[in-house]
Amino acid sequence: MPVPAEAGSEGTTVKQRSIPEASVARLAVYLRMLGELAEQGAETVSSDELAAATGVNPAKLRKDLSYIGSYGIRGVGYEISSLLHQLERALGLNHRQAVALVGVGNLGHALAGYGGFGGRGFPVTALFDVDPDLVGIHINGILVDHIRAIPEVCAERAITIGVIATPAQAAQGACDLLVESGVRCILNFAPVVLQVPGEVEVRKVDLAVELQILAFHVARRHLTATADVVTEQMVNGHAVNGSGGAHS
């Protein structure tokens, strides 16, 4: 991900610098934590403090922040308000990011009603579905339009991000309409791999896969705990037998 170019102190343009995807994800975490620190009245934070609060290695944190040109001040750390501004600019949050949500069933309805998106700079401004019981109603003050209106409504409301929460069989069609309307960034909750042009960025959120990953960790911890118990029993048994032999 390239950092948006900006004017330098002498009117020159700072060259765009590519940021690894893994670092982009961590920058978003730093931004959230810095916002919390700012709300608490903090003015500065050290790299060690921010790393501990976000669960990141301090050296990795400093490397991540170097991608956006922030290196902190020795003995002081980072000025929170300045770093917040840099992160918001790097993540594109200094511009309005209007969101369209396609599919307002159970999951979509919950997403549409969540007020946290707007507070983070991602207001949901358009809703779409095909269910006649949903089309024409208002959710969180937004009218639900029919999915066929996606190109017209998205262009009219300058939608930059599309969210797909439809059943799997309807996801590709919804995606095609979003792409047709000029949307180039899509968050996909549907359990299907979307086919998109090369210039379209798709992020997939598969809740079932995430649960399966957590199940793996549960199983691994269970096996580790079982192995520890067996090892302890073997050690204790050996100690008892050894002790008995010593007294015979």
Helices and strands as residue ranges (DSSP letters): H 21-39, E 44-45, H 47-54, H 58-66, E 78-79, H 80-90, E 98-102, H 106-113, H 116-119, E 124-129, E 138-139, E 142-146, G 147-149, H 150-156, E 159-164, H 168-180, E 185-188, E 201-204, H 207-247
